[in-house]
Amino acid sequence: MGSKRLAMSSENSQHLSDRLQVTDATLISRSPSVLTAEVDGEVLIMSIERGCYFSLNDVGYDIWRRLDTPCSFAELIDSLAADYDAAKATIVEDVQALLSRMIAEDIIRVA
């Protein structure tokens, strides 16, 4: 991750509530009601139910790809830590922030 921060931008600048608190065993999966497309080199995720679209930076898209198959929070963090040069605590913080936004917009589901 280096100096990159996980980010997901939205067309609406709605303020989000508290960060998502998950355990290592929390199962994360994509919502079945979203579409993903690449448009002009940018990855867009569209919520069919909400009629909104969101763009992901490179790291956010990498996380999205890893959620193609549902996985636990611990598995996601471990796989990211293996591939990115960043402190695990930083990865956890950044991923929790991204997942909170995705949950608020019904892009992913947690169980």
C-alpha positions in Angstrom: 0.0 0.0 0.0 2.8 2.4 0.7 1.5 5.9 0.6 -1.7 4.8 -1.0 -4.9 4.9 1.1 -7.9 2.8 0.3 -10.5 5.0 -1.2 -13.9 4.7 -2.7 -15.4 7.9 -4.1 -19.2 8.3 -4.6 -21.2 10.7 -6.6 -22.9 11.8 -3.5 -20.9 13.2 -0.5 -23.1 11.7 2.2 -21.5 11.7 5.7 -21.1 8.2 7.1 -21.6 7.1 10.7 -19.2 5.2 12.8 -16.7 2.8 11.3 -17.6 -0.8 10.9 -16.5 -3.0 13.7 -15.9 -6.5 12.5 -14.2 -9.6 14.0 -11.7 -11.7 12.2 -14.5 -14.3 11.6 -16.9 -11.8 9.9 -17.8 -13.1 6.5 -17.7 -10.5 3.7 -19.4 -11.0 0.4 -20.5 -8.8 -2.6 -24.1 -7.7 -2.7 -26.0 -9.5 -5.5 -27.6 -6.2 -6.5 -24.5 -4.4 -7.9 -22.9 -4.3 -11.3 -19.2 -3.6 -12.0 -17.8 -2.1 -15.2 -14.6 -0.5 -16.4 -15.3 2.9 -18.1 -12.5 5.0 -19.6 -9.9 3.2 -17.4 -12.0 3.7 -14.2 -13.7 0.9 -12.3 -17.3 1.7 -11.5 -19.7 -0.2 -9.2 -23.4 0.5 -9.7 -26.0 -0.2 -7.1 -29.1 -1.3 -9.1 -31.4 -0.8 -6.1 -30.2 2.7 -5.2 -29.4 3.9 -8.8 -26.0 5.2 -7.6 -22.5 4.5 -8.9 -19.2 4.5 -7.2 -15.6 4.5 -8.4 -12.7 2.6 -6.8 -9.0 3.4 -6.8 -6.6 0.6 -7.7 -6.3 -0.8 -4.2 -10.1 -0.5 -3.7 -10.6 -2.5 -6.9 -8.1 -5.1 -5.7 -10.2 -5.6 -2.6 -13.3 -5.8 -4.7 -11.7 -8.5 -6.8 -10.7 -10.4 -3.7 -14.4 -10.4 -2.6 -15.4 -12.2 -5.8 -15.5 -15.2 -3.5 -16.8 -14.5 0.0 -14.1 -14.5 2.7 -13.6 -13.7 6.3 -12.2 -10.3 7.4 -9.0 -12.1 8.6 -8.5 -13.8 5.3 -8.9 -10.5 3.4 -6.5 -8.7 5.7 -3.9 -11.5 5.6 -4.0 -11.6 1.8 -3.6 -7.9 1.5 -0.8 -7.9 4.1 1.0 -10.5 2.0 0.8 -8.3 -1.2 1.2 -4.8 0.1 4.1 -3.1 2.0 2.1 -1.5 4.8 1.7 -2.1 8.5 -1.1 -4.6 9.2 -2.8 -2.0 11.6 -2.9 0.5 8.7 -4.4 -2.1 6.4 -7.1 -3.0 9.0 -8.0 0.6 9.5 -8.2 1.4 5.7 -10.1 -1.8 4.9 -12.6 -1.1 7.8 -13.2 2.4 6.4 -13.8 1.1 2.9 -16.1 -1.7 4.0 -18.1 0.7 6.1 -18.8 2.8 3.0 -19.6 -0.3 1.0 -22.0 -1.6 3.6 -23.7 1.8 3.9 -24.4 1.7 0.2 -25.4 -2.0 0.1 -22.4 -2.9 -2.1 -21.2 -5.7 0.2 -22.9 -7.8 2.9 -21.4 -9.0 6.2 -22.4 -11.9 8.4 
